[in-house]
Amino acid sequence: MKKLFLIIGAPGSGKTTDAQRIAQANTNIVHYSTGDLLRAEVASGSEQGKLIESFTSAGNLVPLHIVVKTLINAINNSTKNIIVVDGYPRSVEQMIELDKVLAQDSNIQLMSVIEVQVSEETAKDRVLGRARGADDNAEVFKNRMKVYLEPLQAIKDFYNKAGILKTIDGERSIDEIVADMKTFIESKI
């Protein structure tokens, strides 16, 4: 059985870096991000990849059921049994769709949803401090933060009710956060 951990957090919370470092430190863990999975599917030239590209090349969002199917296929086809996915779910719709699919897939168990919690000020400082691309500016950050925060309480309530929400203090050093998260994940496997 595949054991799934989802990591959510504000832009700049460090969730991707945390997930990558945990996977690098434990050979039994694989890390995925939905964006990387969709790009890899397109690059593979598969029918699913062609379908994804038909949306992305037109600047449209990939429909939810296709994103979830791509994610579930990657999990089921992974050679590793412990999967960490960062940045998912980002909306109540994504959460509900994943929950429906997981309820029908006895091969995948959602172990925990880990929220890397940071203040908006810390998130902004980190995003603007790294300034990796055109989308790393104050106006875009403000919108990304709004998009993140709008569904957050409903997502937290859903996973808290299921007893699988774990909050980690993301205001500390990367080493402290990763150590905390790694210990928690390993305690669940």
Steps between C-alpha positions, in 0.01 A plus 500: 500500500615852413515745790422855390596824675378835369688818590319831481619849581504859384720611211847527652421264789775264384273201433673399174850526648387310811350219290806477274739478796291234674495286184876547454564393860288184483536261205152355569329836435421666167397865459258625235355837414191508280656753260804276446277195448289679238813625316652149507179350361502752213870425434427125489282548191226277646133548414450645848794736435350615168172569676678702772693696236178586317400698808835647607606608151181706477572655840213314665497316832518123476161360612494369853424135417803490267730649767380248758526209253860604417585521871341163583672331202838633616438376855385155387790465254764615745762245597492648850219454752528832682395800296524866597308747283543872555253774419191281477214556559478871418121517496197338659416352158844336475463363853155353432604346166809339655294372792249338260776332299688379809178352642492272192873414494589247770867517398553857632455615858511871581707500819512873572463852368784712634458875509823700509372806683666838452382856547407698190795730575748210506352353180524837324860558615601155371323530164623851430845413634545209260355689198548207264262620233261762373231370734709574810381857558281660768183520289517140380591382850195677642275316251671163557456545876130584454451189282676289766310643797145495359445121521753434778262486797262260321794277401640502855156429649447204262834334579482588869161327521661196333771511768789531254593869507846580641623857534872574498653835595658631181652806665813308604813408307466260207700235687265515801188485281629209291611308810158551659313396186728202435453373857123537469482319163725220621280459810204432269675239288 
